[in-house]
């Protein structure tokens, strides 16, 4: 099971480029978003097990707790939590480039 919080849904294509390589019948992907009115929302819905609409409270962990409470009755052996960030204020690289650096 993978949970991914996408406050910045424009990062979806980048995440899906990795997730599609491991997606199979044994992997459920749950995504939390705070807005269903984006150009990426329908694509996210079509490729994931479920998408939950949650307020952006508690940063990425609030979305994870919401999703976990919805699926905790399922006997998963492993849960992976992903979170998309656009900026890293600790690194001196361009805002959308730091995720691509091998640090």
ROGU-764959 format. One record per residue (C-alpha): y negated, z negated, x; residue number from 1. Coordinates in steps of 0.001 Angstrom, whole numbers, plus 500000, padded with zeros to 6 digits. Layout:
BEGIN
      c2      c3      c1   nr
       Y       Z       X  NUM
...
This chain:
BEGIN
      c2      c3      c1   nr
  500000  500000  500000    1
  496563  500883  501244    2
  493312  499574  499805    3
  490100  501291  500698    4
  486610  500271  499597    5
  484269  503265  499434    6
  480703  502119  498901    7
  479681  505325  500711    8
  481822  507877  498895    9
  480542  510678  501114   10
  482931  509266  503740   11
  485899  510154  501503   12
  486612  513564  503111   13
  486801  511921  506529   14
  489171  509202  505339   15
  491315  511622  503338   16
  491730  513805  506429   17
  493710  510901  507936   18
  495322  509510  504785   19
  496792  512844  503693   20
  498881  512847  506883   21
  500674  509661  505856   22
  500607  509943  502054   23
  504076  510186  500548   24
  506039  508731  497630   25
  506262  505364  499429   26
  502513  504915  499884   27
  500211  503819  497098   28
  496505  504235  497725   29
  494070  502086  495765   30
  490350  502670  496150   31
  487425  500625  494905   32
  484098  502307  494266   33
  480858  501131  492709   34
  479779  504446  491183   35
  481825  507029  489256   36
  478939  509545  489249   37
  479306  511179  492656   38
  480553  514552  493795   39
  483588  512900  495443   40
  484741  510649  492611   41
  487048  513133  490852   42
  488696  514084  494155   43
  489278  510415  494956   44
  490815  509848  491515   45
  493078  512889  491860   46
  494513  511817  495220   47
  494910  508064  494803   48
  497292  505853  492889   49
  494385  504140  491152   50
  490630  503815  491521   51
  488845  500656  490428   52
  485161  500531  489569   53
  483689  497308  490957   54
  480225  495981  491652   55
  479227  495955  495289   56
  479503  492177  495574   57
  481197  490416  498422   58
  480774  493466  500655   59
  484115  495205  501190   60
  486131  492026  500666   61
  485034  491603  497056   62
  486505  495008  496226   63
  489709  494146  498051   64
  490129  490894  496109   65
  489523  492734  492843   66
  492140  495388  493685   67
  494593  492791  494988   68
  494374  490818  491753   69
  495201  494007  489828   70
  498309  494860  491897   71
  499569  491524  493259   72
  502505  491589  490848   73
  503934  494574  492774   74
  506259  493627  495636   75
  504569  495404  498546   76
  505959  494795  502011   77
  502718  495790  503732   78
  499087  495984  502648   79
  496506  497811  504728   80
  492825  497327  503950   81
  490352  499990  505063   82
  486598  499881  504793   83
  484175  502738  505395   84
  480965  502074  507275   85
  478148  504482  507941   86
  476294  502504  510573   87
  477161  500262  513463   88
  474050  498419  514583   89
  475801  497166  517727   90
  476347  500591  519296   91
  473610  502839  520616   92
  474901  506088  519159   93
  473695  508174  516198   94
  474423  506565  512781   95
  477129  508987  511617   96
  478644  509612  515044   97
  479859  506176  516125   98
  483123  506431  514123   99
  484121  509418  516252  100
  483645  507724  519623  101
  486675  506496  521546  102
  485495  503011  522463  103
